[in-house]
Amino acid sequence: MAMAAGLGTCIFSLPSLQRLSTATTTAASFSSLRTCSPSSPLLFSTILTPKTRQYSSAMKASSPSTTFTESQDLKVNTIPTKPIEGQKTGTSGLRKKVKVFMEENYLANWIQALFNSLPPEDYKNALLVLGGDGRYFNKEAAQLIIKIAAGNGVGKILVGKEGILSTPAVSAIIRKRKANGGFIMSASHNPGGPEYDWGIKFNYSSGQPAPESITDMIYGNTLSISEIKLADIPDVDLSSVGITKYGNFSVEIVDPVSDYLDLMEDVFDFSLIRSLVSRSDFRFTFDAMHAVTGAYAKPIFVDKLGASPDSICNGVPLEDFGHGHPDPNLTYAKDLVNIMYSDNGPDFGAASDGDGDRNMILGRQFFVTPSDSVAIIAANAQEAIPYFQSGPKGLARSMPTSGALDRVAEKLNLPFFEVPTGWKFFGNLMDAGTLSICGEESFGTGSDHIREKDGIWAVLAWLSIIAYKNKNKNPGEELISISEIVKEHWATYGRNYFSRYDYEECESAGANEMINYLRDLISKSKQGDKYGVYSLQFADDFTYKDPVDGSVASKQGVRFVFTDGSRIIFRLSGTGSAGATVRIYIEQFEPDVSKHDLDAQVALKPLIDLALSVSKLKEFTGREKPTVIT
């Protein structure tokens, strides 16, 4: 973005930043971890070679009248800028291609707009946290964020070593250190690398994503921004734990794992989990997908819980996630799926995503849907997890997530909430003391121990449940398996058959036309309308009124709910960086135990066909097949 004309010819730019790749700087810690390969011997993870990268275009301005202020040796440059289009956040921050963020002032404008949107007491002389998932561009971005934070009067910023902090860890640190908020550098489960995605979001003082009232204000300020406040300080060494001071401003580099691990030990019975994981007749595989949980897997699963180092796959965080797509589902975590569905697969498998907040749970030749996962965790939490020894306070799910959790809440007589997609909607309920366990069908599960979904928490929760179910099993006795745990749950509560079809990077115009068509269709619908063999109970565009603060979120998903409890739901996702992702959710409840062993795609085929027909998806998007089926 070019600067306004007439500002002179003097050019201000950040110094070129040089660094080694994340993979190289973390290689020593993870060199013993293997890549997932079901058909080959154990292989050591490939380490990216060191490289030097120039970064000189993200923060430029020109003005002969650039102003300087002095504050105990901290010099602040006031840099003229002008608005840049397209900086409105989605459901979880601002996500674009890396090259977009590297454009002149693009990232700097958004960060400054954030400070312009916060009350001064939320950042002046305050403590903030900064970390990310290790993806390409994080270290350059960290240096820029640190300097803008200092320039705006922040007192101290805590940064994960090498810029590494999982999203759950940022939330945990904010809460433990009583920080005023924190920056998370991540595009979550989106691919990383020079040609792919980058993202930034801000979490508030209880560790939750900033509410829409703040993100809307940030967007408004990106449309009127005129200057950036940048401290004139050198780049910070992110490789060593310690504190560096610049006048009244200080930067503390912290171990990315320690505070989070302390919290996990408070939540779970590690001795119970260790009794399972260390058994010779129990095999466990965790796929970090070359993402941020690679930094956490060995300290937690191997060092603390006694798992074999061979249990960790793809355990080195890489800037491009090893050319993979760090989304823990049946399509993108195919290495783990192949291992778990092999003839002699492990007893338990799990994966996490780019920034560590999502999870996938697998048994031997058995997939646990995220909707079932949160329901089963909730049903067993009081017995298996010390944190819930007095019982959960309440349960909640996102609207598209299946009704499996509803049935647990009903049986346990617990408060229950249905919220829009986006973890921030759970935060108010947690802060009000009415919600303990919650989840989204998009592989997000968590509790009120923090204010983010938490991939490793979900894995530890499942290990706790398996360990509790098998605590009286002697060596040599057959262990109760994941599939048995799930089928026992279905026998008690019934099975909610569920599937999601994702159509990624559709043309935005066609996707929006489809949603508008569906909204018009539901406006004319009435109870009793026939859709094939299904009879309509109601159809709407989901609206949520927050029971805590009264805020209203509208147009959160078009849903058709039928009299037998079946549902089809249509949404456009806000987590992509290009085009539009169309999501179709299909659900059908089956109380008959004799019908619980059907393949979900077979059981749901009539509803799937109905969803494609009703939406005219092919006509609007031109897409023949989904990118991902869950």
Summary of the structure (lengths in Angstrom):
residues: 630
radius of gyration: 24.5
end to end distance: 39.9
largest distance: 80.8
contacts: 2331
relative contact order: 0.11
helix: 33%
strand: 25%
